[in-house]
Amino acid sequence: MEKFIYDNSNGLWYELHGDYYLPCLVIPEKEIHTIGIWGRKHQQYLREHRPIIYSDLVLSGKLFSYLADIDTQARNKLDLLVTQLAEKESINEHLKAQDQMA
């Protein structure tokens, strides 16, 4: 039996391991994405409640870029909400320096 074979129907190479041919699959190396707490929470949500979407993202190699994007969006939204709340409550640097508990 040959060590490697090529399947024209799906375009994959297969390698002989024992009595079985297994596909030669490699994960493409991409840039490293930093995923924060919001990205990890979304990953947990996808894994528990949307397993098909999670599997699709993993198999396509887009999971970490997707989670990094979600994390960035969530952090930006949190910063915006904190800024808006501070403006609404009239909190400024002078007030924080004068009376921190107020």
Buried (B, 14 or more C-beta within 10 A) or exposed (E): EEEEEEEEEEEEEBEEEEEEBEEEEEEEEEEEBEBBEBBEBBBEEBEEEEEEEBEEBBEEEEBBBBBBBBBBEBBEEEEEEEEEEEEEEEEEEEEEEEEEEE
